Amino acid sequence: MIDIARFKPKTVYVIFIASTPEKIWAALTAPEFSTAYFFGSAIEIEPKQGGAFVMRKPDGTIDVSGAVVEWSPPRRLAVTWGVRWLPQMRDLPDCLVSYDIEQAGDSVRLTMTEAHQWDVPDALLSGGRAGWPAILSSLKSLLETGKPLAIKMQPPREMLEALAALKR
Amino acid sequence: MTAFTAAGAKAHDDPIIESDPPHRLVYGWKPMYKDLPDERMSRVTFELEPFKDQTRLTVTHDDFDEGSVMFRMISKGWPAVLSSLKSFLETGKGLAPSWDDEAQKRAATGA
């Protein structure tokens, strides 16, 4: 089992959604939802601690892969998270992505935490800091209106430059 | 920039620092709610960028002193306010203020 204490939170995004914890849990763990809001990637996840976790792109290649660290529906999901779609990122240590789901009045607070087990440069965090707001905004729209956002994004240049610098 | 609570009390009377509609708005931040710590004015920046038929709104709230209590408060408040703004624009209905117990109590009593 991995030692979660080694992972330090680097990016936290909080969003309130007019929905239920159960629906948000389904949206986080079912491919018919993830393909709508996660840049087209389909989630495959074994519903248990230690289970395999993959986000698969529409062309069948792997976007992200990891393992389930915590599976506590509908309150908390944590997975190790290795970005595979960018070749330059494949050798980096996996991070830990966790979702906390809490009732907050009429709506539900969803907190995404991206934690890292090494001293990751800010430039490398820029991808997640651009991507998570888009992904989670789209998830909120999908659950509240039935329609996700159509967001096209490229990796931030500062992240690509930082990756190139790591290789040298 | 002035703002009032639901009960009609003045909550903000802050200077506009920069206004460039509909791209950028910057104003000072020193709310007038009761029982707030006496801290100097901080600064809020809103940036709007079109993204096809959508808009990316980036809010940056900075210029706090080290250890600011207001910083901790706004860190809880903005996600709730901005989530509610998004719901309101997309569905016509905002979310109830419920980002923490204190805010819930204030909302309930109108204080």
HADDOCK unambig.tbl for C-alpha pairs under 7 A between the chains (distance, minus, plus):
assign (segid A and resid 14 and name CA) (segid B and resid 79 and name CA) 5.79 0.50 0.50
assign (segid A and resid 15 and name CA) (segid B and resid 79 and name CA) 5.71 0.50 0.50
assign (segid A and resid 15 and name CA) (segid B and resid 80 and name CA) 6.85 0.50 0.50
assign (segid A and resid 15 and name CA) (segid B and resid 83 and name CA) 5.91 0.50 0.50
assign (segid A and resid 16 and name CA) (segid B and resid 80 and name CA) 6.04 0.50 0.50
assign (segid A and resid 16 and name CA) (segid B and resid 83 and name CA) 5.44 0.50 0.50
assign (segid A and resid 104 and name CA) (segid B and resid 98 and name CA) 5.69 0.50 0.50
assign (segid A and resid 104 and name CA) (segid B and resid 99 and name CA) 6.66 0.50 0.50
assign (segid A and resid 105 and name CA) (segid B and resid 96 and name CA) 6.91 0.50 0.50
assign (segid A and resid 105 and name CA) (segid B and resid 98 and name CA) 5.32 0.50 0.50
assign (segid A and resid 106 and name CA) (segid B and resid 96 and name CA) 6.33 0.50 0.50
assign (segid A and resid 107 and name CA) (segid B and resid 95 and name CA) 6.81 0.50 0.50
assign (segid A and resid 145 and name CA) (segid B and resid 91 and name CA) 6.75 0.50 0.50
